[in-house]
Amino acid sequence: MSATELTALLLFCTAMSFSPGPNTTLSTALAANLGLKRALRFCIAVPTGWTLLMLACGLGLGALVMGVPTLRWGVKLLGVVYMLWLAWKLAGAARLSDVDASRLNVTFLQGVGLQFLNIKAWMLALTLTAGWVVNAGGQPATNPGERLAIICGVMVFFAFISNFTYAVAGSLLREWLTQGRRLAWFNRVLAAVLAATALWMLTV
């Protein structure tokens, strides 16, 4: 992979990883409500799921999902329902004492699975596959396996760092949010962002 391609890849991954979305919203919410340690497993689950998703797209599964309307809408609807459910659970937590395993808890496997329910993530993985894995400067790549490995490594780094950064921000607000109704409004705002993201997915 040339220096120009790598630079373009790094800029693309930075923009995509650090822009607000369902993963960064959940990382912030989990750290603010449950603490940084509890949010860490989700921060690890995101790059794990992303790597599996990228590998699936590199092997052709992404093109199948995007090319078959039934599968595409199935992924969309499952993702929307799951994120709306998470938003509802988050909106109902008004005090730290309300936040327990039954109120707001995303397991490692759920965090991994969430990546496969995000139609935007599928499209992003397909963009990376088409732009950097199978093509090299506008020509068919002669080393797609090597290029896929590089992209997976880059995405693991960016997916973890971006979500961990948002989680740290959430944890730093934790003490401030315990005062008055601040946590309730904070959770409602994040729930609204999550719900809006879920509904936006229907238009993609």
Secondary structure as UniProt FT lines:
FT   HELIX           3..18
FT   HELIX           22..34
FT   HELIX           36..58
FT   TURN            59..60
FT   HELIX           61..67
FT   HELIX           69..91
FT   HELIX           96..98
FT   TURN            101..103
FT   HELIX           108..116
FT   HELIX           119..128
FT   HELIX           129..133
FT   STRAND          135..136
FT   TURN            137..138
FT   STRAND          139..140
FT   HELIX           144..172
FT   HELIX           174..177
FT   TURN            180..181
FT   HELIX           182..201
FT   TURN            202..203
//
